[in-house]
Amino acid sequence: MITPEDSAPLLRLIDQLVAEQESRAYAIGRRLAPNLTLDDLYCPDDVVVLRSDPEFMYAAGALSGLLAAQAALRAEVRSGR
């Protein structure tokens, strides 16, 4: 069981990891597509140069994993289990 008090440092950490990875993926994406928006970052299939770049796809995949972990942690905290 994760209490709200126990979860605060974990939530801050996952939020920081998500922000850092989002920044990393966005920087790679902007290098490939200078007009890239944050919306494009989350829907890279619309930008051909992004989906064909392995470095970007790796960074975007890492971001997706962190976002999933963030959502799971928040759900666990809210459930009160």
Secondary structure, DSSP 8 states (H G I E B T S, - for coil): ---HHHHHHHHHHHHHHHHHHHHHHHHHHHHH-TT--HHHHH-GGGSHHHHT-HHHHHHHHHHHHHHHHHHHHHHHHHHT-
